[in-house]
Amino acid sequence: MKTFKTTLAAELPHIEMALAVAVKELPASVQPIARHILEAGGKRLRPFLTLLFARLFGLADRDCHRLAITLELLHAATLLHDDVLDKALRRRGKPAAHTIFDVSAVILGGDALLAQANAIVASYGDTRLTHCFSEATSRTAAGEILEISAKGRTDISMQDYEDMVRGKTAWLIRAACEMGALAAGARAEWTRAAAGYGENLGMAFQMVDDALDFAPEEITGKPTGGDVREGKFTPPLRLYRQSLADEERTAFDAAFARGLVNENNAAEIAGRIRQAGYDAQTREEARRYLHSALAELNALPDAPERQLLREICTYVRDRKK
């Protein structure tokens, strides 16, 4: 019986090949930058979701890989831009692109990746696909703008946080699912259910990611407490701040707003968050979104792909890194 992990492993070579072909089609000056960000790796969950939904609704054509990687190209473009904006030195354990290439070239390289993805989607000649991709692009940009405006602030409401996550993370996953359904010619109500599944899965994915930010580095492979050092007011941090006495909270707010939380401070905060179970509470909130994602799946045809999509919810729920 095929499982989520075995099926993904079988698809990865085809996904990576489609990405490599797309990179070779870029102008020569852009290719080294594109290869650098794409070869840094990634879960490739977005293209896999596009493939699963396309097949769920009867499209088994291998050519769907080319459509499936468009949102991965868009995501790579946002990573290039994000690292420049954040002055990040590393991305997935490797030097960030702007530390190797000229900063202006990296920004323009991200633009070229986005343009390439747009061209691939347009080549399918379906205005619904073009609209879906364009909306994902604008929603992602809007979410990134919200995140920038929220940096260092502790007056961000939970609704503000959810709006930001819906834009910067969930909409790309939503679009990946919706594009697979559209490519297969699924009925309108099924396409809406696919989009709903993706949006809820994306919300849960980011919330689990925010909980994992406070896990020990030896488990995740990432520095502990990166979000608090970068001024990102995520749910575990919100719960931590609420637990502080007035004087301690005032001191935290001042350090957070000025970007003065260092690695030692972050490690101490992370330990207190884990001890109090604020990371676990955030995972519980993510389960609410996963429950909604599963409810959307129940409206779709019973097929092997639907079971794999259920397994993805379990994977997101139980992620350790």
N, C-alpha and C positions, 0 to 999 in steps of 0.2 A: 504493500500500500504506500502511495506517495505521501510524503509529509511536506510541510512548508519548507523546511530546511533543505531537504533533498531536491525538491523541485526548483528552489532558488539556485542551488548549486549547479543544477543542470542548465539553467537559463543564463547564468552569469557570463559564460564565454560568448554567447550570442549578444548579450547586452554590451559587453566590453568591445566586441568587434564592431558593433554599430557605432559606439562612441569613437572608436579609432578611425573609422571611415569618415565620420562627421568632422573630426579634427583635420584629417588630410585634405578635406575640401575647403578649409579656411585658408586665407592668404598666408604665405610663408612666414611673415613677420609675427603672426599671431600664434602659430602652431606651438612654439616652445612654451608659451604661457599657458595655453589650453592643456597641453600634455601635463604640465607641472601640476595643475590643480586637479585634473581628472585622475592622474596616476597616484595621487595621494590616497586614493581609495574612497570607500563609502559603502553603505549597506545596499545601495541600488534598489531601495524599497519602492521608490516612485515608478521606475520603469517596469518593475515586476508587477505592481498593482495594475498598471495599464494592460499588460499582457493577460493577467488573470481575468480581468473584466471583459476584455475582448473575447477571450475563449469561453467564458461563462455564457456569453450571448451568441456563440457559434462561429466566431472568426478565428480560424486556426492558421491563417497565413503568416509565415515567418516574417514577411515584410513589415509586420506590425512592430518589430523591434525598432525600426527607424523612427516611427512615430513615438514609441515608448520612451526613447532617450531624450526627447526634446525638453521635457521638464527637468531632466538631469542637467542638461546644458544650461538651462535658465538658473537652476540652483547653483551650479558652478560659477556662473557669472556673479550671482549675489555674494558668494563666498569671497571672490576676488575683491569686490567692492567693500565688503564688510571688513576684511582684514586691513585694507588701507584706512578706512574710517576709524577703526579701533586701534590702529597702530600695533596690531598683533604681530608677534615675531614668529609664531609657529602655527601650523595648521595640520592636524592629525599627525603630530610627531615630526613633521618636516618643516623646513623654513618656509615662512609665508612668501608668496610669489613676489610681493613688493620689496622683499629684502634681497632678492636675487636680480630681478628685472627693474627697469625704471618705473617709478610710481605711475607716471602718466601712461606708459605703455600698458601697465597692468589694468588701469581703468578702461582704456580703450580696448584692451583684450577682452574684458568682460562684456563690453558693448558688442564686440564682434561675435562672441558666443551667443548672446541673446539674438542678434540678427540672424545667425545661422539657424538657430532653433526656429525662429519665425518663418524662415524660408522653407524649412523642412515641413512644417505644419501646413503652410500655404500650398505646398506641392500636392497635397492630397485633394485639393479642390473642393473642400467642404467648409462652407462658411461657419458652420456650427463649431467645428474644431478650431478654426481661427479665432472665433469669438471666445471660446473657452480658454485658449492659451493667452489671449490678450488680457482677459479679465484676471487670470492667475498672475500675470506680470504686474498689472496695476495694483492688485490687492496685496501682493508681496511687497511692493515698494511702499504702499501705505502703511503696512505693518512695521516695516523697517523705520519709517519716519516716526511712528508712535514710539518705537523702542528708543530711538535717539532722544526724543523729547522727554522720555521718562527717566533717562539716565541720572542716577544720583538722587532721585526723589523718593520720599517715603509717603507721599500723599496720594499715591496711585491706588485707585480702588481695584477691587477684584474684577469688576466689570471692565475697567481700563486694561487690566492685564489680559483678560480673555479676548478683548478686541485686538490687542497687539498680537497675541499668539495665533488667533484666527487668520490674521493677515500674513505674518512672517513665516508661519509653519504650516498651518492646517490647510490653507487654500491651495498650496501646491499639491498636497496629497489628495485633496478633494478633486482637483483638476486631473490628476493622474487617473483616478478611478472613472471620472466622467468621460474623459477622452477615450478610454477603452470601450466604454458602453456606446459612445457615439460612433466610433469606428466600426463597430459591429452592427450598427443599425438597430440598437435596442429600442423598445417601446419607451415613450416619454416618461411614464411612471417608474419604469425600471432604471432609466438614466438618472432620474431624480433620487432614487434610492441609492444608487451607486455613489452619487455625489454626497449624499447625506452620510453614508458609511465613511467615505474618505475624510470628510470634515471632522467628524467625531473621532475617528482614529488619529487624525493629525493633532487635535487638541490633547488627546490622551498622551500621545507620543511626546509632545513638548513638556507636559506636566511631569511625566516620569523622568524626562531628561533633567528637569529642574530639581527633582528630588535627588537624582544621581549625582548632581554637582557637589553634594555635600558628603558623598561616600568616600572612603579612603582611596588614595591614589593607587595603592597596590591592587585594588579591585577593578577600578575603571580604566586605569592607565592615563588618567587626566589629573592635572593638579587640583587638589581639593579646594572648594570655595571660590572658584573662578568668578562666579556671578557676583558675589558680594564685593570682590576686589574691583570688578568692572562696573559697579553701580547698578546692577540689575535687581530690581525688587520683586523677587519671585515668591510664590506661596510659602515655602519653608522659612524664608527670611521674614516674611510678614508675621508668621506665627511666633518666630523667635523674638522679633521686636515687640510684639504685644505682651510677651512674658516679662519684659524688662521693667524694672522700677523707673520712676520718672527721671531721676538724675542719670541713670545708666542709659536710658533711651535718648535723652538729649545729647549725650556724648556720642552715642552710636550714630544718630542722625547727622551730626556735624562731620564726623569722619567719613560717613558714607557719601554725603553730598560733595565733599572735597576730594574724594578719591584717595583717602589716607588709610584705608584698610590694607594692611600688609599681609604677607603670607602667614606670619605667626598669628595675627588677629583672625584671619580667615580660618585657619586650622582650629583655633579655639572655638569659634562660632560654629563651625561644622560639627565639632564634637558635642557641643551643647544641643544642637539641632537633632543629632542622631539619638542622644540620650533621652531627649524629651519626646522623640517620636514624631517630630514635625515633618520629616521626610516621608514617613509612613502615612501620615494624614494626607499629604499631597498625593500620594499614590492612590489613596482611597477616593479622592476627588477625581482622579483620572479614570477610575473604574466606572464612575457615573457616565462618562463619555463613551467608554467601551460598551457599556450596556446599551446605549443609544445606537452605537454602530451595529451591534448584533441585531437589534430590533429592525434596522434597515435591511440587513441581510435576509431576514425572515420573509421579506416581501419579494425576494428574488427566486428564480427557478432553482430547483434542487439539482445540483451538479457537483462533480468533484471539486471544481474551483471554489464553490461556496464553502466547502469544508476547509480548504486551504485559507480562505479569507477569515474564517473563524479562528484558525490556528494563529494567524497574524495578530489577532486581538490578544490571544494568550501570550504570544511573544512580547508584545508591547507591555502588557501588564507585569510580566515577570522579568523584564530586562534588568541585567546587572551592570551593563556597561554600554 
